[in-house]
Amino acid sequence: MSVTFDFTGKTVFVFGGTSGINLGIAEAFAARGALVGVASRSEDKVNAAVARLESLGAKAAGYPLDVRNVEAVRDALKAFHAAHGQIDILISGAAGNFPAPALGMSANAFKSVVDIDLLGTFHVMQSAQPYLRVPGASIINISAPQAWIPMMLQAHVCAAKSGVDMLTRTLAMEWGPMGIRVNSISPGPIDGTEGMKRLAPTPAAVKATVESVPLMRMGAVSEIADAAMFLSSPAAAYVSGVVLPVDGGWSLAGAGTLSMAMVKGQI
């Protein structure tokens, strides 16, 4: 059951907010009174997400862009600010992933994930800073357990997400005096997401994933949205520089051993 939050009058911008976890976050804020902007590469997905948010009673805006293009990110944020004012809550969630061994991955494939996840997060944060409501703004980066748990077939993601978490901590220090809080959420296995379809594509892999989580279940998109709303609420006014696992305890032991079992063909 979702916690009760009220974001009436708040302005939220969610990068990557047209599908999966990020769309769920956008929907949660929209359903609780926020004006929500979303951005992703697909214009069709952007339009569908805006329609979905408006169906929840929210005012919404959408911008098709690639976070690797810093000028496109800047232009979208400038336009959103001109139309809707200062941004209270910024979510950076655009990401790329595919399972691949390091020796079977091209340099361009590795670079692509680093550019989307890490460079894209930097583009979003730096470009948004002039438009944030200060003091009081909340930034949340969507990370992953790969940031601190080495996982086979995930060298590119491990490198990129560890950078995202360190960027989170560093800018929490640099921007804290401005009254800007910066945190990361690290989702564990979340049911129904594209990431889980790629990382656990078979019934055996899904079963093994569930059994590797101490709570013995996958998480729900709504549970990541609850964490995002908590971190953006007055209840978390003194929380900054935190990387918050929302993973049912998966990162305690199960994640690394699961990836090794998959590679060895034991699943």
N, C-alpha and C positions, 0 to 999 in steps of 0.2 A: 504494500500500500504506500502511495506517495505521501511524503510529508507536505503539510500545508505551507505554501509560500505565496507572497503577494508581490508582484513586480509591476503593479500599475504605475504608469508614468515613466518607467525605465526604458532605456533604449539599448538593444542588444544586437551585436553583429556576429554571425557565425560563419566563419570560413570553412568550407566543406559541408555546409549545412543543408545539403539537398538529398542526403541519403544516410542510412545506417544510424550510427550513434549520434552523429552531428545533427541530423534531421530530428532525431528524438529530443535532443537538447533544445533545438529551436522550437519544436512543438510545445515543450514543457514551459518555456518562458512565454510563448504566445498565449497559451491557455491560462496563464496567470497574470495577464494584463500588459505584458511588455510589447513595445513596437520592435519588430524583428527584421533585420536585414540578413540575407544569405548570399553566399557566393560559391560557385564551383565552375568547372570547365564546361559542363553541358548546359546549353541554353534551354533545352527541353526540360531538364531536371530542375533548373532554376525556376522556370515558369510553373512547373508542377508543384514545387515546394512553396512558392508564394501563394498559389491557389489553396494549398492545404492549410497554410498558416492563416489565411484570410477566412477559411471555413471555420476556424476556431475562434473567430471574432476579433482577430488581431489585425492591426495595420502592418503591412509587410512590404518589403522591397527586395528585389533580386538583381544580381550582377554576374553575368557569365564572364569568368576570367580564370587564368592560370596563375597560381601563387608564385610560380617561378619567374613571372614577369612583374618586376617591381613597379613599373610604370602603370600597369593595369590595376595593381592593388592600390596604388596611391590615388589613381583617378576614381576608383569605386568609392573609396573612403571619403574622398573630397566631396563627391556627389551626394553620398549618404549624409554627410555632415551638413551640407548646404540645405538639404531637404528636411532633415529631421533633428538637427542639433547634435549636442555632445553625446558621445557613446559612454554609457554606464558600464556595460559588460561586453568584453571582447573574448570570443572563443576562437582559437586557432586549431582547426582539426583536419585540414587537408592532409592526406597521406597516401602513400603508395606501398604495395607489398606484393610479393610473389615468392614462393619457396624456390630456392636455387642454391646449389653448392657454390662455394667461392670459386672453385676451378671451372665451374660450368657457367659462370656469369661474366658477361662482357663488361668492360670498363664503363660503357655507356649505361648499361642496366644498373650498375652500382651507383653511378652518378645521378641517375634519374631519381632514385629513391632518396638519396641525400639531398638533392635539390628540392624535391617536393616537401619532404618532412622537415629538414633542418633549415635550409636556406629560405624555404617558403614561410616557416614560422618566424624567422628573423624579419623577412619582408613585411609580414602582417603586423608584427609588434612595433617595429620602427615606424612604419607608415601610419599606424593608427595613433601613435602617441600624441601628436598635436591635436587630435580630435577627442581625446578622452576627457571625461569629466574629472577634474582634479580640484580638491582631493576627493577620494571615494571610489575611483574606478577599480574594477576587478578584471584581471586578465586570467584566462584559463587556457593552457595548452593541453591538447590531448596527446598523451604519451603512450607507452606500452611497456610491459614487463621486460621486453628485449633491451630496454635502456640499461638494465643492470644485471640481467640474467643472460648469459651466453646461450644461444639456441642455435643448433645446427640448421643449415639451410636459410639462416636469417642474418648473415654477416652484415648485409647492407642496412637492414632495419636496426640491428643492434647499434651500429655506428651512428646512424641518423638520430635515433631516439635518445641515446645517451647524450648526444649534443643538445637535443631539445631540453632535456632535464637540466643540464648545466646552464643553458641559456636562461631557463626559468629562474634558477637560483641567482644567477648573476644580475639579471635585471630586477629581481625582487630587491636586491641590495641597491642598485643604481637608482631605481625609480621609487623606492620606499619613501624617501624624503619628500617626494611630490604628493604622497598620499595615494599612490597606485600600488595595489596588491597584485602579485604575480604568483600563480600556482599551476601545478600540473595534475591531471587525473590520469592514472594508468589503469585502463580497463583490462580485466582478465578475459576469459572466454565468454563472449556475449552471444546468446542465442539469436539466430536469424540474420546475422550480419554477413556481409560479403567476406570479411576477413576470416571468419570461422569456416565459411564454405571453402575457402582456399586452403586453410591450414588443417582442416579436418574434413576432407572431402568424402570419406566413406563412413558407413555406420560403425565400423570397428574403431575408426579414429575418433568419432564422436563419443562412443562409449568409453574409450580410454581417456579422453579429455575430461569427461565428467568424473571418472573415478580418480583422476589426479588432483581434483579440487577438494580441499578439506570439507567444504560444505556440501559436496557431492551433487552439485548441480551447476549448470551454466547460469550466468547472470542475465538480466533483462536490460534492454536499452533504457527503460525508465529508471533503473537503479543508477545508471551513469548520469542521467539527467538530474536525479535527486542530488547527487554529489555536486554537480555543477551549480545547482540552485543554492545549496548550502554554502559553498565557497563564495558565492556572490551575494549572500544575504548578510544582514547585520549580525547574525549569529557567528559569522566567521570574520568579524571586523579586525581581529588581531592575528589572523592567519595569513602568512605570506612566506613564499619561498618553499612551500611544501610540495612534495610529489606524493600524491595520495593514491595508493593502490585500492581499487574497487574490484576485487577479484576472488572473493570467497576464500582467501588464503592461498590461492594458486601459486603465488610467487614465493611462498615459503619453501617449497621443495618440488612441487609437481611439474613446473614448467620446463625446467632443464632436462629432467629425466624423461619426460614425455617426448621431447624433440629427439633425444638420442634413440629412444625405442622406435620412433617412426623411421629414422634413417636406417636403423639396423633391420628394418622389415619385420619387427616383432609385432606390429599392429597392422 
